Structures are given as C-alpha cells and as structure tokens.
Amino acid sequence: MKSVQKVATNNWTLETWTIREFINKSISINCNPVGQRPAVSSNPIGDSKPSKEQGIINSIMKGGDIGEIKIVKLIQDDPNQFQYESIDGGHRKRAIKEFLANDFPLHKTSILKEVYAKGLDEEQLESFFNFKIRVVIYDNLTNREKGEAFRDTNNTTPVNNQETLNSYGDTPIANLIRQTARKVEGIESFSHELFKTYKTTSGNIVYPNIATNNTRLRLDELVARITYMCYRDEKPVVAPFEGIQSMYDSDPSVKDVKKIEKKLNNCLDFLYKCSMEKKAK
C-alpha cells in the first residue's frame, strides 16, 4: 500500500514519503544544487560527538522527527534530467543516501555503536526504510523564489550570512563567489589556487595555503567581501552583510561579473603569493 499522503496548498504540496519511497524517487531529485547549504563538517565520521550526518541517522534510528525536506518541481521536458531540485533539507537527503551507501557508520555513542547500513539486520533495515519523512513540493520557482523559500524556512533555524547568500542559487555573481572559494559538486569548476585542498587518509579536508577551512562557508564569505570591494570599484571599503546582499540582489550580468572576476583573481593571486612567501620562510 502506498504511504504517500498529499495536502495541496496554493503553490506547494505536502506529502509523506517513507525512506524507501524517497530513495526510489531520489534519482529524479538534484539533492545537491549550487544554492544548497554544503556540509557543515568536512568529515561525516564524527569524533567525540556525532557528525551532522550521524546525528540525522541517529534520530531516524530512534524514531525521532527530522523535520521537513523541501524540493521544487523544475520546468524540464527532458526525462533524462532532474525533475526536482532540493530547496531545504539537503543535509538530511544526503545523509540518508550516504548512510545507505555505507559512506559512514552510526556514531560510537549510538545504541548500535559504529554499525554501517550493511551491518543492520533485516528488521532494523526494514524499520529504517519504513521511516516517514515530510516532503514539501513547490511548483516551478525562479532562482530568486528558491532563495526566498530557503530563507523563509530558516528564519527560526540558525543560518549564517553566507549560507543565506549562497541560497541565491544559479546566478552569475553567486556562482563566481562559490566556484572561486571551493569545488562545487556537479559542476566542472576549479577553485582559486589559494583555496586548494587535499584529503587525509582519515577523510579530513586540509587547506595547505591558509590557516582556516570552509566550515559554514567561511571562505565563501571572504571571497564575497573581496568581490564586493571589486564590485564597488573603489579602494578598500567596508563590506557589511547588507552591502554584499545588495550586490547579490542587483544580479550583475555575466559580462559585468567577468570584469569583477578579473579584479577578484588579481587580489587572490596576491594573497596566494603572500602565502607561498610565508611558507618558504
């Protein structure tokens, strides 16, 4: 028997899916679009405390509520392309899929203690697949409306400034900033050399040229601040969140963003040379 339940509203529908139904449908959902919040930690296997991913799976195993996930129906005629795109709940969607792919185990403090999905018995696995999640499905939103839906959803959930800006999605200025600071999954792009990384054998991401990492989009914010200075085309200026957001809202054209990109890379090239000089000494 199908467990999907539907409640229709003006421009969105609320459905209830089991995890089994979500997995079956996930092939048609882009769970990691460019405007989605990236993982808050670089490694899904926690240390003394569970990682974000492990916390989500632990809640499911206990039968707790993991909240709503939100997707939008895309204007798409090609059946080989994604039919839906994630708006909110990307961590939950990715955690479910990655756990079932045996990418990480339950945390050592959980009842089952570091068990991977492949180690669950038949009853435990069936219970996991039958866990119900609430899914909100929007109809054909613009990039701006997708960002607004994300920000409206997270008014009561701590979201920092750059995560808010990242929600603007597939726009030229937003793409420049995120693709300069990091490799964006699903897109053939390369971050600036200053932000290159490597992964250790334990799965941690290391930034050899800078003394921080991109947790909660710290580096995206750094790039956004420098980009704002280039956008203003002035000598160094204060880059408050309101100013940076106004730059995103102005939605510069591809041609204008190319001009900004040249100035931005000049600034980052200089910082990279400073980093190399410091390492050489």
N, C-alpha and C positions, 0 to 999 in steps of 0.2 A: 504494500500500500504506500502511495506517495505521501510524504510528510510535509511537502511544501504547502504553506498556508499563505494566502495573499490578502493584503489590505491596501486598497488603492486610495490615493490622495490626488491633489491637483497635478503635480509633475513627478511624483515618485510613488513607488510601490514597496510595501514592506512584506517580505517573505521569510519563512522559516525553513532553513535547509539543515539536513544532517551533514556531518563532515563528509560522509560518503558522497552525498549529492554535490557538495562543494567541489570535491576532488574530480568528480566526473565532469563538472561544468568548468573547472578552472582552466582547461585547455583553451577556452574561448575568452578568458579574462586576462588582461595585462595587469598582473599583480604588482608590477614594479615600474610604473610610468615615471617620466622625468620629474614630475612635480610631487612624487610620493616622498614622505619622510624616509631617509635612509636609516639603516640600523643604528641604534643608539650606542652599541658597543661593537668593537671590531672582531670579537670572538664569541660565537654562540655558546661556547662551553664556559660556564661561569667558574669563579674561583671559590672564595669562602661563601659568596652569595650566588644565587642563580642569575644567569644572564636574563635579558628581557625575553628571549625566546623560550628559555627553560621555565620562566615564570608563567608564561602563557600556557604551555603544555601542562604544567603542574596544576593550573586552575581547571583545565579540561579534565584531567585525570581525577580530580576531586569532585567533579560535577558542578563547579562554580560557574559564574556568569562572566564571559569575556567581552560583553558589550556588542554593539552593532558593528558590522562592516558595511561600507558603502561603495557602490560601483555605479558607473554611468553607462548607459547604452550608447554606443558610438554610431555615427552616421557612416555606415560601412556596407558596401554592396559585395565586397569580395569575401566569400566564405572561408578563404584561407587566412584571413587576417583576424586579429582580435575583434570580437563583437562587443566587448565590455572593457572598461578601464577602471582601475581602483581609484577611489577618491580618498577614503579614510579606512584605517584598519589594515594597512599594508604589513605591519609587523605581525599581526595575527594571521593573515593569509600566508605570508612567507614562512612563519614558524610552523604552521600545520604541515605545509608541503615539505619543508626541510626535515622535520622530525620523521615524517613517513618515509623520506628518502635516506634515513639513517645518517644525517649530517651531524647530529648531536644527540646526546643521551639526556635522560632526565637528570636533574641535579643530584649530587650526592646526599643532600639533606632531605630528598623526597622519600616517600614510603618505599618506592621500588629501587632507589639508590643506583643511579648511573646506568639504568637499563635503556637500551636503544629500542626503537619500534620493533625491530626484528626479534627482540628478546621478550616481547609481550606474549602471554599465552592467548589462546583463541578467544576466551571470554573477555579478557582485558582489551584486546584489539577490536572486538565487536562492539564493546561499550564505547570505545573511542570513536569508531566510525558512526555510531548512532547518536553521538553528542549533537545537540541542536544549536545552531547559531542564527542570529537575526541578520537579515541582509536587506539593506535599503537600496533600491534600484531606481536611479534617476533616468529621465528621458533626455537625450540629446542636448547636453550643456555645452556652452562655449568654454574656451580655456579660462576666461575670467570668471565665469559662473562656477566652474570646477573649484577654483581657488576660493571663491566666496563660500561654497558649500563646506570646504575643508575648514576654513576659519570659523564659520558659524558653529560647526560641530565641536571645535576645540576651544570654544570660549570658556569652558569650565575645566579643561584639561591643560596642564602646563605645556605650552608650546612656545619656544623662544622666538626672538625676532626673525632670525634667518630661516627657521623652519616655516614661518609664516610667509616669508618672501619666496621660498622655494616652491610654495604651493601655487605660484602664478603659472607654473606648468610650461608648456611648449611655446615660449615667446623668445625673440632674439636676445633680449638683454638677460633674461633668466638663464637661457642656455649658455650664453657666454660665461657667466659667473660660475655656474655649477661645473661646466666642462673644463674651465681653467683650473678649478680647485681639485677636481677628482675625476676619475674614470666613471662615466655614467653607464650603468649596466644597460645593455640592449642597444647602445649607440656606438658607432665607430668613432671614438674621440680619444684624445690624449691630453692629460692634464699638463700644466706647465712643469718644466724640469724641477723647479723649486719644490714641488709637491709630490715628486715621485716616491713610490713606496716599494717595500718588499715584505713578504710574509715569512715569518719564522716557522720552524718545524712544529711549534705548538699552536700555530694558527693565528698568532698576533700580527697586526699590521704595524710596520715600523717606518717612520719618516726620517731618513738619514740627514736631510738638509735643514730641518727646522726642529725647534725644541718643544713641539706640541703635536697634536693629532687633530683629526677632523670630527671628533666626537661632538654631537649636537651641532654639526656644521660650523665649527669654529673657523675653519679655513675658508669656507664659502663666505662667511661674514667678513673676513679680512679682505678677500678679493672684492666683495661688494663695496666695501669702504673705499678702496683704491679706485674701483671703477667709477664710483660716484664723483671722486675728485676729477677723473678724466672727463666724465660727463659734464661737469660744471665748467671744464676747460679753464681752470684758474690755478693759482698757486695753492699749496696745501690749504684745505678748508676743513672745517668741522664736518663730520659725516654722521649726523644723527639718524636714528631709525626713520623718523618722519621724512627726512630728505631722501634717503635711499628708497623708501617706499614710493615717494613721488616720482622717482626715476623709473621704477617698475611700472607705475600707473601710466606714465607718459608713453610707454610702449614704443621706444625708438625703432625706426625702420631697420631692416637688415643692412642697408647702406650706411646709416649712421652708426650702427653697432660695429661695423667693420673698422670705422675710423677710431672708435673708442678702443677696440681690441688692440690696435697698433700701439696706442699710448699705454694701455694696460701692460702689454708684454714688455715694453721698454722699462717700465717700473719694476716688474717682476724679474727681468733679466738682471737689473742692477742688484736686487736683493739676492738673487742666486749667486752672483759674483762675490758679494759680501760673505755669503755662507761658505763658499769654496775657499775664500781667503782665510776665514776664521779656522776652518778645518785644516788648512795647510800649515797653520801656525801651531 
